[in-house]
Structures are given as C-alpha cells and as structure tokens.
C-alpha cells in the first residue's frame, strides 16, 4: 500500500452548496437550507471531490478578499501559440485557418512524436570522387516528413513535398498516395474557366461518365452549397402563388422573417411555404454535389485479410487525426494505419484569469510565448495561512508518562485504531499583519467510521510575517525596555513556550488551550485524534476505497486588521492625510480537510 | 599532481580474462570491461566505448564488422533465467549493429541482425533473435526467446511496426561515418585485452 503523506486540502467557498441552491446530498436532505451553514463539511461527500484543492492550486482575489479556485475563475485567452515552433498565432488567423499550426509542425500519426522534414534524395557518397559538384549543393529534391522515434515516414502514405517549408499548405493539396487535389479557391477558378465549362457541358450531355468522380468532403459540400443557392435564387423555383409574396426569393432576409412569422402564426401561408419547398429539385450530378455511396467494401476486407488487426488504426490514433477536408467521402473511407496522415500540432493558449465577481485580474501571464513569467499572479499561499501536519511523538519527551500515546511517530505510518494519536498543526502566516485564527472541528469525523477529534487550542494568534531582521532587532530592543507593547508581549510568549517545554518535562505536556510552539510567523498546535476501529459487522458494506484514511474537516476562521479601502485608493490616502489610521477588520473563513493517515485495518 | 580523478569505490572484480580475437582495425577503449571464460571476437572497424561490458561467462561473444557498443552497454549479461548458451555462442552481433548506452543483451544464443539499433536502456532477453535493420527504441524490452522479423520497429511499450523507409543502406553509410569520427576520439588500446 502506498504510504500516505499527511495533506491539507482547502475547500473553495464557490462550491458551497447553499449558494448553488440544490440539495447537496441525499443523505443530508433532511437538513433544511437554513441549517446549511451549521452543517459540518463532509470530505467524503461525492461533491467534495470537486471542491477541495491543495493550497498551491488556489488563487486569491484581493478586492473581494476571497479564495478563488480553478473552477470559479473566468478565463480569457491571451495568446495562441504552437507548442512546437513557439510562434504566436493571431486570433484572426485562428478563425480562418483553424486551431492547428499552419507552419511545418507535425506529429507522427503512429506515435505522436514530432516529425522532421528530411530530404529523400540520397546524397552521393562524399568519398566517391565521381560526383564532386553535387557534394557542395545543399539538400534538394523531394522531401518527406519522418519520425525519428518510430521510423514512420510520409512516403509510406505516398506523400512527398517539393519544398522543405510551408508543409501544411502543401499537405492540404495532396491526397494520400500523392495525387493532388484542388483547393476550394482553385475549384472556383476552374468553374469560371470557359474551357472547363465547355468540357462539363459535353460530358453531362454524354451521360454518366463523370458520375464516378470521387468527391472529397470539401468539394461535395461546396458543390451542394452552390447548387442549393442556385435553386433558392432561381425565381422559377417559386410557384405562382400570391404575387406580392412570391416575388421575394427565399434567400432574402425579409422572406426569412416572413417564414418565421408563418411558423409562429398563420396556417394558410404555412402550406404555401411547404409547396414552395417542394418545387426545388435535388442534386442530380456530381457537379451539383451528388455522391454515390460506395457500398462495395471488398477492397477493405481484402486489405484486412492481408494486414490483420495490426494494420488497423487504434482509436487514439483515429481520434488524434485532424479533420481532413480533403478526405474521401464517408463510404470510401477505411481505418487502416496506412491511411493516417500527419497531425498538425494543436495550438496551445496562455490564459489570464479574472475574479468572476469583481472582474479584477488575478492571474495574467506574460504575452510573449517564450517567457513563462507572470505579470500578475495572486496565489492564495501569500494570503491565507498554510497548514503543515506532522505526527507528534510524545514518548520521546514524556519519559514514560502514562498519558503518552504511542501515536504515529513516522510520517505515513499506520494509525492504531482506538489509540489516541497526536498531530502538530503548524500555521504559517504569510501576510504582514497579525492574524487571529479560530478553528472549528467536529468532535467526530463524518462518515461511517467516526474518529474522535480534539483540537487542543482552537483560538490563537499568529504574528505577522515581518522581516527576519526586524524580529531580531526588536527582540534586542524589548530587553532594553524600549520595545513596544507588541514586542514585550512577544517576549512573553516566547517565554511561555519555554514554560510549556518545562512542563512537558514534568509529564503534563498536553495542556488544553495552550499553544505547543510558536515562532516568528508561525504557531504549532496539537490535535488529538482517536481513530475509529475499522471493524465491520455482519451485513455491513465492505470497506470502500480510501475509507481507511483519517480525514478531519476543519473550519478555519482568520481575522486580521488590514488597510481599509483596498479597492478605493484615493479614499485611503485621504484618510491617511487626516492622520487617522485607516484600518479595517477583515475576516476569511473556509473549510479545509486534513488527511492525517491511514488507520490500521 | 595528477589531474586524474580516482573513484573512491574499490575496483569492480573483473573476473577471469577471456581469450580475445581482435581484428587489427577495431577501436576499443582502455576502460572497457571484458570478462568471462569463453572467447570474445570483435571484427573489423568495430568500436567499443569506455565502460562497455562484454561478458563471455555464458558462452562465446561475436561482434561483427562496424558495430558500435556504447558506454555501459552490456553484452552477454547472465539474465534472470541464468541461461547458458547451448551452442556455445552467447551473443552474436552481425555487422552494423549499434548497442546504445546502458542497453543490455542477455547471454544465451542471442542473435542481433545486421543494421539493428538497440536503443538506450533497452533489454534483449536471452535467446532472442532480432532480424535485420530493426530498431528497438529506448527502454524497450524484448522477451527471452522472441524472434523479431526484419525491419521491425519496437516502440512505445512493445508496439511493433515495420519500417518501410528502405533506408538501410543509408543508415549503414551513416554508421560508417560515425565510426570514422569515433576512431579519432576514442583512444584505442586493444593490447590491454590480449
């Protein structure tokens, strides 16, 4: 079994079920909404999975004075870039070109390794004297994309490139097997070409010869679209109804609004609209977008016989395939490895994050792709106290005291059921103000196995995160009698700690309401737990996964005096000018979960 | 003052000194380790890097022409099965074989075909027969006794595919040029093993 290191997860207030207005749990449905605030947070509730985060994942909004988790921030995309070439892609290009790199960055369709452009042309051996001229010449001739990991090469699907750059554009024009295909623009030009029109006219007069032409998806769509637009614009397709209504084509916006009014109201016009739709004919030629289905799959079956299961593409390989507009029609498509195309890299984004309430930016990365720095990043770790958990072994200090419990001495050791164990919680204050911490924990943990929890010192103060040197200097001052009240108090506290230490030596080490240890900006307190026995009675459901982990819900309430008017600077400046101390009481309250360890089964 | 740094660890027990058959054109580093009781033959223009280990305890080791055995690669390791070659040939490398850093080829009638690359940290089990021009990508493992057809690429946790590039000749040429460079870089001392 994996060793469990103690952890602290903090619940983001955004997931509070009372704010969601939905019944949170079928088990607790008896509790009314009014009691919701009083309810103990249950770390085992299915919903809790989605609201608990380590401190490092959380952000903090300075204006709302609230914790923000990845779920409750609104994101804005700063830049799009290719992860391979690190080129930024403007968002205007994104709309026209899609969300993939349009340069020469490709992934292997077999193993998703990066592909490199290499020359296929074998260079003459430099040791041969016969071809001295060619050795000086750079790489030339056809190029291919090759994967250096799995040795895949685009020549396997019959694709070669003429130029080593702008592979994406070249690839768009190539079908598998190397035959070229026309892009939409070229096709449009071809249609305008009088020579091609003449050819079309003759071939359609001759009959079926052109119908076997394979249309790829893009061509078919373009043909169909052109055909139907023709049909709609054609005044002959409209039947001779009321002249006042009839002379407006379907494609005009006024007739569209009329159709909408028909759907909402009148029945007479409704029938009329239907009859008009019926007057349109369907596509009859490939030129109009007609594509016959290839129901003959004998070729695919034959290949499957030859290559077997290894020759077919896996689901991940198929999913990774980019949408290919040059692809064959759905019926002509098969799923063999030999038909996979190189994957252009998907673009990545850099995102800034905003508080959803006050719209202030709480995280903003540097816009340049190459830098990983952030311009703004308000991490929760620099605003709310961090909680570190350490098992406390009393047997070493107690000297054989009767009350001493042989708790988990090693981090990650199993907790003995029904034997009291002690843990040190160290609260470290990151802000420059003294904070007052009030803890609340249920006497018994929620869940099937209720362990008993006692926080020995639920109310305490943690000193400000002042400069290390400030602290040292002030201590010197305090002994000289020049220290402020705070300094004197601090000295007293320090002494208090030593007193505790001496008491500990007397065997009366765990005193309720006393801080275990304190430092410059941290305080350690003791939590006593009596792990529940995991014995199952007859007919009980078996132990679920991780049900043996002892998790304590802990309500943390932090109070401090901050500078007033954080969002209104002018006001606070004015207040300072008056000489009044513009200070404001701030508070923050949240649930967190302490995972202490596994209970021995 | 000697600028050479010495290891604090005691020198590894080198075991018995095997009889060797070296071609005159090979490059073998001074710090390569050759142990065992059976003979070790290295053919023309092959390169054995420093700290490569050739162990002929289980049987004969034959390295073909223009092979490269990289650092910390082990030929003829006695694997878990502890299989000893029945025919007397523990490991046979054909020509143009590259055994990369930290790779291990276990002893026991193991044959690696021409032009094959055994990738970094890969493991070839005892009795495996690797075909010609195969590529074993880093950290792949070939089970004992497996037979790999020619031009197979083993990648990503044992997936197999066939190399259809047809670049075997080109690869051999590249290897020959690499050997040219290596010969200049690695100081050779075949006399130490004789």
Interface residues (C-beta under 8 A of the other chain):
Chain A: X110 X111 X122 X125 X146 X149 X150 X151 X152 X153 X155 X156 X310 X337
Chain B: X135 X137 X153 X155 X156 X159 X160 X161 X163 X164 X165 X170 X173
